[in-house]
Amino acid sequence: MSKMDKLKNDYENIEIPEELDRVVRASIHEAKMKQRKKRPVSRNIIIGAVAAAALFIGSINVSPAFAKSMVNVPLLGSIVEVFTVQQLKVDEGTYQADVYTPIITGLENEELQAALNEKYVKENKELFEQFEKEIAELKELGGGHLGVDAGYEVMTDNDRILSIMRYQVNTVASSSTTMQYDTIDKVDNVLITLPSLFKDDSYIAAINTYIADEMERQMAADEMISYFTDNEYGEGFTTIKPDQNFYITNDQKLVISFDKYEVAPGYMGVVTFEIPTEVVRDLLVSDVYIQ
């Protein structure tokens, strides 16, 4: 069995911890307690390594043949990588599924890495098993249409930040789209949460005000843009959740994300708002992540 096949097999047979949240929290706490000093590295070396990693990862995801040819090539130091470990697929006419599962390698915090990878495998296994169950039920009733498309995209990958977006599109009569994000500090090896970026929960009101004003501005500028607001759709948008979906861009900007139908009609799809740093600057714990 090749190294790549063994890795795939290992993750397909992972036993999922019953208290995954506890594992993640414990690993974050442990990482925060360890303030290790990092040896300075030449900027040119970092840029070259990151560029090589990006090319390598992209090739794995695009070409399975390339992935197999790279099995015996040594990894570049401790570079953090994301690639597809498993694809679950169904192509039966009116029943369509295409589910890609990512894994992360190279994090120094191996417990956090394992917890995230186990979560990704668990989510997609459960999604695919539910899809198969629903197909069986539809066939008993005489047939129907059912589709699921799930995968991931690396939104940010720089010297410090790794942001991974996982999406799920379910199609029956219409489609729904949900997103989940994980943002990781690769230097301090911690999972970054939205509340952890701020001194207290005053960030919620500040971001709410900006988003509400931005919704009105966009709708006034373009009649094709529509949001659920107090004026048109009853209650409409009122607030983000304390743990609202977010990611951090390569330019160190905070982006807030809403699922399809969450704050806008379905034709608007997934909606994101990049929050100007001046809106939250005084509320941030530091400027390490957001600038």
Contacts in CASP RR format, 6 or more apart in sequence:
PFRMAT RR
TARGET T0000
AUTHOR 0000-0000-0000
METHOD contacts of the structure
MODEL  1
MSKMDKLKNDYENIEIPEELDRVVRASIHEAKMKQRKKRPVSRNIIIGAV
AAAALFIGSINVSPAFAKSMVNVPLLGSIVEVFTVQQLKVDEGTYQADVY
TPIITGLENEELQAALNEKYVKENKELFEQFEKEIAELKELGGGHLGVDA
GYEVMTDNDRILSIMRYQVNTVASSSTTMQYDTIDKVDNVLITLPSLFKD
DSYIAAINTYIADEMERQMAADEMISYFTDNEYGEGFTTIKPDQNFYITN
DQKLVISFDKYEVAPGYMGVVTFEIPTEVVRDLLVSDVYIQ
1 9 0 8 1.000
2 68 0 8 1.000
2 71 0 8 1.000
3 71 0 8 1.000
3 72 0 8 1.000
4 67 0 8 1.000
4 68 0 8 1.000
4 71 0 8 1.000
7 85 0 8 1.000
7 103 0 8 1.000
8 85 0 8 1.000
8 86 0 8 1.000
11 85 0 8 1.000
11 86 0 8 1.000
11 101 0 8 1.000
11 103 0 8 1.000
11 117 0 8 1.000
11 121 0 8 1.000
12 85 0 8 1.000
12 86 0 8 1.000
12 121 0 8 1.000
14 117 0 8 1.000
14 118 0 8 1.000
14 121 0 8 1.000
14 122 0 8 1.000
16 118 0 8 1.000
16 121 0 8 1.000
16 122 0 8 1.000
17 23 0 8 1.000
17 115 0 8 1.000
17 118 0 8 1.000
20 115 0 8 1.000
20 118 0 8 1.000
20 119 0 8 1.000
20 122 0 8 1.000
23 111 0 8 1.000
23 115 0 8 1.000
24 112 0 8 1.000
24 115 0 8 1.000
24 116 0 8 1.000
24 191 0 8 1.000
26 111 0 8 1.000
27 109 0 8 1.000
27 111 0 8 1.000
27 112 0 8 1.000
27 115 0 8 1.000
27 191 0 8 1.000
28 112 0 8 1.000
28 190 0 8 1.000
28 191 0 8 1.000
30 109 0 8 1.000
30 111 0 8 1.000
31 109 0 8 1.000
31 112 0 8 1.000
31 188 0 8 1.000
31 189 0 8 1.000
31 190 0 8 1.000
32 188 0 8 1.000
32 190 0 8 1.000
38 187 0 8 1.000
46 159 0 8 1.000
49 76 0 8 1.000
49 77 0 8 1.000
49 79 0 8 1.000
50 79 0 8 1.000
50 157 0 8 1.000
50 158 0 8 1.000
50 159 0 8 1.000
52 76 0 8 1.000
52 79 0 8 1.000
53 76 0 8 1.000
53 79 0 8 1.000
53 80 0 8 1.000
53 81 0 8 1.000
53 157 0 8 1.000
54 157 0 8 1.000
56 70 0 8 1.000
56 76 0 8 1.000
56 81 0 8 1.000
57 81 0 8 1.000
57 82 0 8 1.000
57 83 0 8 1.000
57 154 0 8 1.000
58 83 0 8 1.000
59 66 0 8 1.000
59 67 0 8 1.000
59 70 0 8 1.000
60 66 0 8 1.000
60 67 0 8 1.000
60 70 0 8 1.000
60 83 0 8 1.000
60 84 0 8 1.000
61 83 0 8 1.000
61 84 0 8 1.000
67 83 0 8 1.000
75 81 0 8 1.000
75 105 0 8 1.000
75 106 0 8 1.000
78 106 0 8 1.000
78 108 0 8 1.000
79 106 0 8 1.000
80 104 0 8 1.000
80 105 0 8 1.000
80 106 0 8 1.000
80 107 0 8 1.000
80 157 0 8 1.000
80 162 0 8 1.000
80 184 0 8 1.000
80 186 0 8 1.000
81 104 0 8 1.000
81 105 0 8 1.000
81 106 0 8 1.000
82 102 0 8 1.000
82 103 0 8 1.000
82 104 0 8 1.000
82 105 0 8 1.000
82 152 0 8 1.000
82 154 0 8 1.000
82 157 0 8 1.000
82 162 0 8 1.000
82 164 0 8 1.000
83 102 0 8 1.000
83 103 0 8 1.000
83 105 0 8 1.000
84 100 0 8 1.000
84 101 0 8 1.000
84 102 0 8 1.000
85 101 0 8 1.000
85 102 0 8 1.000
85 103 0 8 1.000
85 117 0 8 1.000
85 121 0 8 1.000
86 100 0 8 1.000
86 101 0 8 1.000
86 121 0 8 1.000
86 124 0 8 1.000
87 98 0 8 1.000
87 99 0 8 1.000
87 100 0 8 1.000
87 101 0 8 1.000
88 97 0 8 1.000
88 98 0 8 1.000
88 99 0 8 1.000
88 101 0 8 1.000
88 124 0 8 1.000
88 128 0 8 1.000
89 97 0 8 1.000
89 98 0 8 1.000
89 99 0 8 1.000
90 96 0 8 1.000
90 97 0 8 1.000
90 131 0 8 1.000
90 132 0 8 1.000
90 135 0 8 1.000
92 135 0 8 1.000
94 143 0 8 1.000
94 144 0 8 1.000
94 145 0 8 1.000
94 146 0 8 1.000
95 135 0 8 1.000
95 138 0 8 1.000
95 144 0 8 1.000
95 145 0 8 1.000
95 146 0 8 1.000
95 147 0 8 1.000
96 146 0 8 1.000
96 147 0 8 1.000
96 148 0 8 1.000
96 149 0 8 1.000
96 171 0 8 1.000
97 128 0 8 1.000
97 131 0 8 1.000
97 147 0 8 1.000
97 148 0 8 1.000
97 149 0 8 1.000
98 148 0 8 1.000
98 149 0 8 1.000
98 150 0 8 1.000
99 124 0 8 1.000
99 127 0 8 1.000
99 128 0 8 1.000
99 148 0 8 1.000
99 149 0 8 1.000
99 150 0 8 1.000
99 151 0 8 1.000
100 124 0 8 1.000
100 150 0 8 1.000
100 151 0 8 1.000
100 152 0 8 1.000
101 120 0 8 1.000
101 121 0 8 1.000
101 124 0 8 1.000
101 151 0 8 1.000
102 120 0 8 1.000
102 151 0 8 1.000
102 152 0 8 1.000
102 164 0 8 1.000
102 166 0 8 1.000
103 117 0 8 1.000
103 120 0 8 1.000
103 121 0 8 1.000
104 113 0 8 1.000
104 116 0 8 1.000
104 117 0 8 1.000
104 162 0 8 1.000
104 164 0 8 1.000
104 184 0 8 1.000
105 113 0 8 1.000
106 113 0 8 1.000
107 113 0 8 1.000
107 184 0 8 1.000
107 186 0 8 1.000
107 189 0 8 1.000
108 189 0 8 1.000
109 189 0 8 1.000
109 190 0 8 1.000
112 184 0 8 1.000
112 189 0 8 1.000
112 190 0 8 1.000
112 191 0 8 1.000
116 182 0 8 1.000
116 184 0 8 1.000
116 191 0 8 1.000
120 152 0 8 1.000
120 166 0 8 1.000
123 166 0 8 1.000
124 150 0 8 1.000
127 148 0 8 1.000
127 150 0 8 1.000
127 168 0 8 1.000
128 148 0 8 1.000
131 146 0 8 1.000
131 147 0 8 1.000
131 148 0 8 1.000
134 146 0 8 1.000
135 146 0 8 1.000
138 144 0 8 1.000
138 146 0 8 1.000
145 171 0 8 1.000
145 172 0 8 1.000
145 173 0 8 1.000
146 171 0 8 1.000
146 172 0 8 1.000
147 170 0 8 1.000
147 171 0 8 1.000
147 172 0 8 1.000
148 168 0 8 1.000
148 169 0 8 1.000
148 170 0 8 1.000
148 171 0 8 1.000
149 167 0 8 1.000
149 168 0 8 1.000
149 169 0 8 1.000
149 171 0 8 1.000
150 166 0 8 1.000
150 167 0 8 1.000
150 168 0 8 1.000
150 169 0 8 1.000
151 166 0 8 1.000
151 167 0 8 1.000
151 168 0 8 1.000
152 164 0 8 1.000
152 165 0 8 1.000
152 166 0 8 1.000
152 167 0 8 1.000
153 164 0 8 1.000
153 165 0 8 1.000
153 167 0 8 1.000
154 162 0 8 1.000
154 163 0 8 1.000
154 164 0 8 1.000
154 165 0 8 1.000
155 163 0 8 1.000
155 164 0 8 1.000
155 165 0 8 1.000
155 181 0 8 1.000
155 247 0 8 1.000
155 249 0 8 1.000
156 162 0 8 1.000
156 163 0 8 1.000
156 183 0 8 1.000
156 247 0 8 1.000
156 248 0 8 1.000
156 249 0 8 1.000
156 250 0 8 1.000
157 163 0 8 1.000
158 250 0 8 1.000
159 186 0 8 1.000
159 187 0 8 1.000
160 185 0 8 1.000
160 186 0 8 1.000
160 187 0 8 1.000
160 288 0 8 1.000
160 289 0 8 1.000
161 183 0 8 1.000
161 184 0 8 1.000
161 185 0 8 1.000
161 186 0 8 1.000
161 248 0 8 1.000
161 250 0 8 1.000
161 252 0 8 1.000
161 289 0 8 1.000
162 183 0 8 1.000
162 184 0 8 1.000
162 186 0 8 1.000
163 181 0 8 1.000
163 182 0 8 1.000
163 183 0 8 1.000
163 184 0 8 1.000
163 247 0 8 1.000
163 248 0 8 1.000
163 249 0 8 1.000
164 181 0 8 1.000
164 182 0 8 1.000
164 183 0 8 1.000
164 184 0 8 1.000
165 179 0 8 1.000
165 180 0 8 1.000
165 181 0 8 1.000
165 247 0 8 1.000
166 179 0 8 1.000
166 180 0 8 1.000
166 181 0 8 1.000
166 182 0 8 1.000
167 177 0 8 1.000
167 178 0 8 1.000
167 179 0 8 1.000
167 180 0 8 1.000
167 270 0 8 1.000
168 177 0 8 1.000
168 178 0 8 1.000
168 179 0 8 1.000
169 175 0 8 1.000
169 176 0 8 1.000
169 177 0 8 1.000
170 176 0 8 1.000
175 260 0 8 1.000
176 259 0 8 1.000
176 260 0 8 1.000
176 261 0 8 1.000
177 259 0 8 1.000
177 260 0 8 1.000
177 269 0 8 1.000
177 270 0 8 1.000
178 259 0 8 1.000
178 260 0 8 1.000
179 245 0 8 1.000
179 257 0 8 1.000
179 259 0 8 1.000
179 270 0 8 1.000
180 245 0 8 1.000
181 245 0 8 1.000
181 246 0 8 1.000
181 247 0 8 1.000
181 257 0 8 1.000
182 191 0 8 1.000
183 191 0 8 1.000
183 192 0 8 1.000
183 246 0 8 1.000
183 247 0 8 1.000
183 248 0 8 1.000
184 190 0 8 1.000
184 191 0 8 1.000
184 192 0 8 1.000
185 191 0 8 1.000
185 192 0 8 1.000
185 289 0 8 1.000
192 248 0 8 1.000
192 289 0 8 1.000
193 243 0 8 1.000
194 203 0 8 1.000
194 242 0 8 1.000
194 243 0 8 1.000
194 244 0 8 1.000
194 246 0 8 1.000
195 201 0 8 1.000
195 203 0 8 1.000
195 242 0 8 1.000
195 243 0 8 1.000
196 285 0 8 1.000
197 203 0 8 1.000
197 254 0 8 1.000
197 284 0 8 1.000
197 285 0 8 1.000
197 289 0 8 1.000
197 290 0 8 1.000
198 280 0 8 1.000
198 283 0 8 1.000
198 284 0 8 1.000
198 285 0 8 1.000
199 283 0 8 1.000
199 284 0 8 1.000
199 285 0 8 1.000
200 283 0 8 1.000
201 242 0 8 1.000
202 283 0 8 1.000
203 280 0 8 1.000
203 283 0 8 1.000
204 239 0 8 1.000
204 240 0 8 1.000
204 242 0 8 1.000
206 279 0 8 1.000
206 280 0 8 1.000
206 283 0 8 1.000
207 240 0 8 1.000
207 256 0 8 1.000
207 275 0 8 1.000
207 279 0 8 1.000
207 280 0 8 1.000
208 238 0 8 1.000
208 239 0 8 1.000
208 240 0 8 1.000
210 273 0 8 1.000
210 275 0 8 1.000
210 276 0 8 1.000
210 279 0 8 1.000
211 237 0 8 1.000
211 240 0 8 1.000
211 256 0 8 1.000
211 273 0 8 1.000
212 229 0 8 1.000
212 237 0 8 1.000
214 273 0 8 1.000
215 227 0 8 1.000
215 229 0 8 1.000
215 237 0 8 1.000
215 263 0 8 1.000
216 229 0 8 1.000
218 225 0 8 1.000
218 227 0 8 1.000
219 225 0 8 1.000
219 226 0 8 1.000
219 227 0 8 1.000
219 229 0 8 1.000
225 268 0 8 1.000
226 232 0 8 1.000
226 264 0 8 1.000
226 265 0 8 1.000
226 268 0 8 1.000
227 237 0 8 1.000
227 263 0 8 1.000
227 264 0 8 1.000
227 268 0 8 1.000
227 271 0 8 1.000
228 234 0 8 1.000
228 236 0 8 1.000
228 237 0 8 1.000
228 263 0 8 1.000
228 264 0 8 1.000
228 265 0 8 1.000
229 236 0 8 1.000
229 237 0 8 1.000
230 236 0 8 1.000
236 263 0 8 1.000
237 263 0 8 1.000
240 256 0 8 1.000
244 256 0 8 1.000
244 257 0 8 1.000
244 258 0 8 1.000
245 256 0 8 1.000
245 257 0 8 1.000
245 258 0 8 1.000
245 259 0 8 1.000
246 254 0 8 1.000
246 255 0 8 1.000
246 256 0 8 1.000
246 257 0 8 1.000
247 255 0 8 1.000
247 257 0 8 1.000
248 254 0 8 1.000
248 255 0 8 1.000
248 289 0 8 1.000
248 290 0 8 1.000
249 255 0 8 1.000
249 274 0 8 1.000
252 289 0 8 1.000
252 290 0 8 1.000
252 291 0 8 1.000
253 274 0 8 1.000
253 275 0 8 1.000
253 276 0 8 1.000
253 277 0 8 1.000
253 290 0 8 1.000
253 291 0 8 1.000
254 274 0 8 1.000
254 275 0 8 1.000
254 277 0 8 1.000
254 280 0 8 1.000
254 290 0 8 1.000
255 272 0 8 1.000
255 273 0 8 1.000
255 274 0 8 1.000
255 275 0 8 1.000
256 272 0 8 1.000
256 273 0 8 1.000
256 275 0 8 1.000
257 270 0 8 1.000
257 271 0 8 1.000
257 272 0 8 1.000
258 264 0 8 1.000
258 270 0 8 1.000
258 271 0 8 1.000
258 272 0 8 1.000
259 270 0 8 1.000
260 266 0 8 1.000
260 268 0 8 1.000
260 269 0 8 1.000
260 270 0 8 1.000
261 269 0 8 1.000
262 271 0 8 1.000
263 271 0 8 1.000
264 271 0 8 1.000
277 290 0 8 1.000
277 291 0 8 1.000
280 290 0 8 1.000
281 287 0 8 1.000
284 290 0 8 1.000
END
